[in-house]
Amino acid sequence: MACTWPGRDIQHLAYHDTEWGVPEFDSRALFEKLILDGFQAGLSWITILRKRDNFRAAFDGFEPEIIAHYTEKDIQRCLNDAGIIRHRGKIEATIGNAQAFLNLRNAGQEFNDFCWRFVDGKPVINTFQTTQEIPTQNDVSRNLSKALKQAGFKFCGPVIVYAFMQAVGMVNDHLVDCPQYEKCKNLAENL
């Protein structure tokens, strides 16, 4: 039984088949995915996925160097943007997270290294056969969540962080009989 969570939605299937579980090491892309997973809190991923291009436009391509300098005017602009999730707390957290991202960099720590060190720089290859086996959090997501919070990040609890880890390929949670499982496993083994 292959992964069933994308259902039959074409956009959801494309995301599952080309992005989810693929190891991502670009710091800006990792920042984007963490922010989007934070916006997902309380919502379904397909809601965020359908609005992703709008989020990218509203948040200047998720460039932390730009977002870190947002003002109240930018917050109001985002709150008035019907193309994204208009949640003041999440918008303000995005600004704070961009500042935390830059603080890490200024301290000599790239965001990709900060995140990937929790799995020793290589994806964890799980062998789940059913969706019910897949956890919503684990020790690694709890530890990464704690470290992110200590670094000043918000909307990064252990469940959000585990979803982030799945999305960016820090863990391969495709079911073992899913065609994407072997693809992601091979990518991980060739790092």
Secondary structure as GFF3:
##gff-version 3
##sequence-region A 1 191
A	DSSP	alpha_helix	10	18	.	.	.	ID=ss1
A	DSSP	alpha_helix	27	40	.	.	.	ID=ss2
A	DSSP	alpha_helix	45	58	.	.	.	ID=ss3
A	DSSP	three_ten_helix	60	62	.	.	.	ID=ss4
A	DSSP	alpha_helix	64	67	.	.	.	ID=ss5
A	DSSP	alpha_helix	72	79	.	.	.	ID=ss6
A	DSSP	alpha_helix	88	106	.	.	.	ID=ss7
A	DSSP	alpha_helix	111	116	.	.	.	ID=ss8
A	DSSP	three_ten_helix	117	119	.	.	.	ID=ss9
A	DSSP	beta_strand	124	125	.	.	.	ID=ss10
A	DSSP	three_ten_helix	131	133	.	.	.	ID=ss11
A	DSSP	alpha_helix	139	150	.	.	.	ID=ss12
A	DSSP	alpha_helix	158	167	.	.	.	ID=ss13
A	DSSP	beta_strand	171	172	.	.	.	ID=ss14
A	DSSP	alpha_helix	179	189	.	.	.	ID=ss15
###
